[in-house]
Amino acid sequence: MLVSMIDIFTVLVTFLLMTAVFSRTVILELKLPPANAEFKDPPPGLQLEITVRKDTLQVGDRNSGPLAAFPNKDNAYDYDGLSTYLQQVKTKFPDKTDATILLEPDTPYDTVVQVMDRIRVLEVNAGLNVVQYELFPDISIGDAPVMAEGTAPAAPTTKP
């Protein structure tokens, strides 16, 4: 009786291992402030913030304000314009690796993922291969400031 039980369990384990679906899970590490963190003066330089609003993507510096805005095109976010602009920012600040995404309430999850992907890496087609270059991989997430009614986002600029 014991031998037949062991045989059944052996077959069952083999069957489960063969039919199991092994999926690859991608995990991004987000930097969240600790609960008891004391405020420290940030070092001088660029404090990159990307604000996601319902009708625009806005790139700004925490210290100096808005730098560029990319209004929606055909009811979709201008991810390509954001990516191109962030390339220019990276060329001026090559050692900069952190960025903050500020989100309005009710921002769709897919939008958050798309923006994070465009901020983290730049994908360039090199023949048949796609080459990825690092832009700003250290991403933090926060709430977007509330815009006053009638306030328009900053006009697009090309100077980072």
C-alpha positions as CSV (number, residue, x, y, z in Angstrom):
1,M,0.0,0.0,0.0
2,L,2.8,2.4,0.8
3,V,4.7,1.7,-2.4
4,S,1.6,2.4,-4.5
5,M,1.1,5.7,-2.6
6,I,4.6,6.7,-3.3
7,D,4.1,5.8,-7.0
8,I,1.0,7.9,-7.2
9,F,2.8,10.9,-5.6
10,T,5.7,10.5,-7.9
11,V,3.4,10.6,-11.0
12,L,1.5,13.5,-9.5
13,V,4.6,15.6,-8.9
14,T,6.0,14.8,-12.3
15,F,2.7,15.7,-13.9
16,L,2.5,19.0,-12.0
17,L,6.0,20.0,-12.9
18,M,5.5,19.2,-16.6
19,T,2.2,21.2,-16.8
20,A,3.2,24.2,-14.7
21,V,3.6,27.5,-16.4
22,F,6.8,29.2,-15.5
23,S,6.4,32.9,-16.2
24,R,8.9,35.6,-16.0
25,T,7.9,38.4,-13.7
26,V,9.4,41.9,-14.1
27,I,9.8,43.9,-11.0
28,L,10.8,47.5,-10.9
29,E,12.3,48.9,-7.7
30,L,10.7,52.2,-6.7
31,K,12.3,54.5,-4.2
32,L,9.8,55.5,-1.5
33,P,10.8,57.8,1.3
34,P,10.9,56.2,4.8
35,A,8.1,57.1,7.2
36,N,10.4,59.0,9.6
37,A,12.7,60.7,7.0
38,E,14.1,64.0,7.9
39,F,14.2,66.7,5.1
40,K,17.7,67.2,3.7
41,D,18.6,70.0,1.3
42,P,18.9,68.5,-2.2
43,P,22.2,69.1,-4.0
44,P,22.2,71.9,-6.6
45,G,21.3,70.8,-10.1
46,L,18.4,69.4,-12.0
47,Q,15.5,67.8,-10.0
48,L,13.7,66.1,-12.9
49,E,9.9,65.8,-12.6
50,I,7.5,64.4,-15.2
51,T,3.9,65.3,-14.5
52,V,1.2,63.1,-16.0
53,R,-2.1,65.0,-16.6
54,K,-5.2,64.0,-18.4
55,D,-4.3,66.0,-21.5
56,T,-0.5,66.5,-21.4
57,L,2.8,65.2,-20.2
58,Q,4.9,67.9,-18.6
59,V,8.6,67.9,-17.9
60,G,9.9,70.2,-15.2
61,D,12.6,71.0,-12.7
62,R,11.5,71.1,-9.1
63,N,13.7,74.2,-8.5
64,S,13.0,76.2,-11.6
65,G,9.6,75.0,-12.8
66,P,8.2,73.7,-16.1
67,L,10.6,73.0,-18.9
68,A,8.4,71.4,-21.6
69,A,4.9,70.2,-22.2
70,F,3.7,67.6,-24.6
71,P,0.0,67.8,-25.3
72,N,-2.0,64.7,-26.3
73,K,-2.0,63.9,-30.0
74,D,-5.1,62.1,-31.4
75,N,-6.4,61.4,-27.8
76,A,-3.1,59.7,-26.9
77,Y,0.0,60.8,-24.9
78,D,3.0,62.0,-26.9
79,Y,5.4,59.4,-25.6
80,D,7.8,59.9,-28.5
81,G,8.1,63.6,-27.9
82,L,8.7,62.9,-24.2
83,S,11.4,60.3,-25.1
84,T,13.1,62.7,-27.5
85,Y,13.2,65.5,-25.0
86,L,14.5,63.3,-22.2
87,Q,17.4,62.3,-24.6
88,Q,18.3,65.9,-24.8
89,V,18.2,66.3,-21.0
90,K,20.4,63.2,-20.6
91,T,23.0,64.6,-22.9
92,K,23.2,67.8,-20.8
93,F,23.1,65.8,-17.5
94,P,24.8,62.5,-18.2
95,D,25.4,61.6,-14.5
96,K,21.7,62.2,-13.6
97,T,19.9,58.9,-13.0
98,D,16.8,59.8,-10.9
99,A,13.5,61.2,-11.9
100,T,10.1,61.7,-10.3
101,I,6.8,60.9,-11.9
102,L,3.9,63.0,-10.5
103,L,0.5,61.5,-11.3
104,E,-3.0,62.9,-11.2
105,P,-5.6,60.8,-9.4
106,D,-7.3,58.2,-11.7
107,T,-4.3,57.9,-14.0
108,P,-4.6,54.6,-15.8
109,Y,-2.0,51.9,-14.8
110,D,-1.0,51.4,-18.5
111,T,-0.2,55.1,-18.7
112,V,2.1,54.9,-15.6
113,V,3.9,51.9,-17.1
114,Q,4.3,53.6,-20.5
115,V,5.8,56.7,-18.9
116,M,8.1,54.7,-16.7
117,D,9.4,52.7,-19.6
118,R,10.1,55.9,-21.6
119,I,11.9,57.5,-18.7
120,R,14.0,54.4,-17.8
121,V,15.4,53.4,-21.1
122,L,15.7,54.6,-24.7
123,E,15.2,51.9,-27.4
124,V,17.0,52.4,-30.7
125,N,16.7,50.2,-33.7
126,A,20.2,49.1,-34.9
127,G,19.6,47.0,-37.9
128,L,17.6,43.9,-36.9
129,N,18.4,44.5,-33.2
130,V,17.0,46.8,-30.6
131,V,19.6,48.5,-28.4
132,Q,18.6,49.9,-25.1
133,Y,20.3,52.9,-23.5
134,E,19.8,53.9,-19.9
135,L,18.1,57.3,-19.3
136,F,16.8,57.8,-15.8
137,P,16.4,54.4,-14.1
138,D,15.9,55.5,-10.5
139,I,12.2,56.5,-10.5
140,S,10.1,57.8,-7.7
141,I,6.3,58.3,-7.8
142,G,4.2,61.0,-6.2
143,D,1.0,63.0,-6.5
144,A,0.8,65.8,-9.1
145,P,0.1,69.2,-7.8
146,V,-3.5,70.4,-8.4
147,M,-3.7,72.9,-11.2
148,A,-5.9,76.0,-10.7
149,E,-8.8,76.2,-13.1
150,G,-8.0,78.0,-16.4
151,T,-4.3,77.3,-15.9
152,A,-2.6,76.0,-19.0
153,P,0.6,73.8,-18.9
154,A,3.9,75.3,-20.0
155,A,4.5,75.6,-23.8
156,P,6.8,73.1,-25.3
157,T,10.5,74.1,-25.4
158,T,13.5,72.5,-26.8
159,K,16.0,73.6,-24.2
160,P,16.5,71.2,-21.3
